[in-house]
Structures are given as C-alpha cells and as structure tokens.
Amino acid sequence: MPRDAFHDALAEAIAASGRPAGNVASGQIAEVLAAAGEGWKHRVADRPEFVDKLALAVGVVLRP
C-alpha cells in the first residue's frame, strides 16, 4: 500500500473510532503514527515488537 493510501486509511480509521482527540485532526494523528511506525520499522527485531510499539503509540495519541 503506498504511503498516501496508508495515511488516508489510518486517518479514516481514527476518525471512525469515535475516540476523542481534542482539537487535533485525525490526519495529524495519522501523520504522527505513520512517522513513529517508519522510525520503529528499522529498529525493532520483529513484527510482534513493531505491533507492540505501534499499539502503545495509538494508545497514547487516542487516550481519553
């Protein structure tokens, strides 16, 4: 999936989640998560570690 399509899909999923994001747009949250994912992609040992890191990031940006 090209980066733009991934970013758009992520932003749509965030918007559809119904989780409060304060005054931050879903596109901005998607941009931060995508950047975190890009950074971790080359620094983790395996996919499960990557998923754990990204799940933590999602929890942080979408916390109530």
SVG drawing of the C-alpha trace seen along z (x, -y; Angstrom):
<svg xmlns="http://www.w3.org/2000/svg" viewBox="-18 -22 35 33">
<polyline fill="none" stroke="black" stroke-width="0.4" points="0.0,0.0 1.5,-3.4 2.2,-5.8 -0.5,-8.2 -3.1,-5.4 -1.9,-4.1 -2.0,-7.6 -5.6,-8.2 -6.8,-4.8 -5.2,-5.4 -6.8,-8.9 -10.2,-7.4 -9.9,-4.7 -9.0,-7.2 -12.0,-9.4 -14.3,-6.4 -13.1,-5.2 -15.2,-7.8 -12.3,-8.3 -11.8,-11.9 -8.8,-13.6 -9.2,-17.0 -8.6,-19.7 -6.2,-17.5 -7.4,-16.4 -7.4,-12.7 -5.0,-13.4 -2.5,-14.9 -2.7,-11.9 -2.2,-9.6 0.9,-11.6 2.4,-11.2 1.6,-7.4 3.0,-6.9 6.2,-8.7 6.5,-6.6 6.0,-3.4 8.6,-4.4 11.1,-5.0 10.4,-1.8 10.3,0.3 14.0,0.5 14.8,0.5 12.8,3.5 13.7,7.1 10.5,8.5 6.9,7.8 5.4,8.5 7.7,6.0 6.7,3.4 3.0,4.1 3.5,3.7 5.3,0.3 2.6,-1.0 -0.2,0.2 1.4,-1.8 1.6,-4.9 -2.1,-4.5 -3.0,-4.3 -1.0,-7.4 -2.5,-9.6 -6.1,-8.4 -6.2,-8.3 -9.2,-10.0"/>
</svg>
